[in-house]
Amino acid sequence: MTATPASANGRYYRPELDVVRFLAFLLVFLHHALPWSSNPNLISFSRSALALTDVVRSICSFGLSLFFTLSAFLICELLLRERETSGTVNIKQFYIRRILRIWPLYYLGVGLGFLFAFLHRDPSETHALLSFLFFMGAWQISLHSIPSAADGIANPAVPLWSISVEEQFYLFVPWVVKYLSRKGIAAVCILIVLVSSCCLAYFGVTSAEDRQIWFNTFVQFECFAAGILMCIMLRGRLPRLALWQRALVFTFAFGCWFVAAYLLHVRFLRTNPGASFLICGYLMVSFGGCPTHS
C-alpha cells in the first residue's frame, strides 16, 4: 500500500471525501427521521425490533461526529500546508474566510429561530436563543435545555448548536498550528482527549442526562482532536486503497459505532451507563470516524 501527495499543484482536494461528507449528512438525516422506540406508532413491534431501532438511530447520530472529525482533519491539513508554503499561518485571513463562509447563513438561521419564537410569543424561548448569537448554543442546551416553544416543538435554530462548537474550535486551532510543531499539536490533541475523558467521567459519576453530555463542547472536541491526529499521522500523504480495502475501512468504522451504541450505550435514553462506558464509548465514536479519511 503506497502513499502519494494529495495533488501535484499543491491544492488539497480529495473527491473521496465528498463521499464521507454525504455519508455524514445521510446519517444525520436518518437520525432525525427515524423514530425512537418510545414512539406510540411502533407499539406493535417486538421488543428486540424496538431495541434495534434505538441502536440504529444512535449510530446515525454519529454522523455529526464524523462531520467534526472531517472538519478538523481538513482545517489542520490546510493550515499545515499554508505554514509549510509561506512559513507561517495568516490568522487574520483564516478568520476572514471562516466569517464570510459561515456567519451569513448561520445568522440567517438564528434570525429564523427568533422569528419562530416571536410567533409563539414565548419569552423563555427567545431568552434561550440569545446564546446562539454568540456561538454558545451548545452550552445553552447542555447546561439548561433545548430551546422550544410551550407546546414542546423544538426551535428550528437548534441544529445550529453544532456550528457553535465548530466556531469554538476555530478560536484556538490556527494559533496551535502556527506556533507548535507537529509533536506539539499532537500533544494538545492528547490533552483535549484527556479533558474530554475527565468530563465524561464526571458525567458518569453524576448520572448526567444524555443531553448534558452530547451537547457539551468539551465532549465533542474529542472528535476534533481525532481528526487533527489523523492529519498529523498522514503527514499530507494519502494511502492508496483498493475498493475492497475502503469497504473494509467503512465496515470497521461502523463496527466501532455499533460497539459504542449497542454495547456501551453512549446515547442512552434513560439510564446513564456510567463513567467507564461513556469514556470508552466516546473514544470508539471518535476512533470510528478516523479511518474513513484514509
Buried (B, 14 or more C-beta within 10 A) or exposed (E): EEEEEBEEEEEBEBEEBEEBEEBBBEBBEBBEEBEEBEEEEBEEBEEEEBEBBBBBBBBBBBBBBBBBBBBBBBBBBBBBBBBEEEEEBBEEEBEEEBEEEBEEEBEEBBEBBBEBBEEBEBEBBBEBBBBBEEBBBBBBBBEBEBBBBEEEEEBBBBBBBBBBBBBBBBEEBBEBBBEEEEEEBBEBBEEBBEBBBEBBBEBBEEEBBBBBBBBBBBBBBBBBBBBBBBBBEBEBEBEEBEEEEBEEBBEBBBEBBBBBBBBBBBBBEEEBBBBEBBBBBBBBBBBBBBBBBB
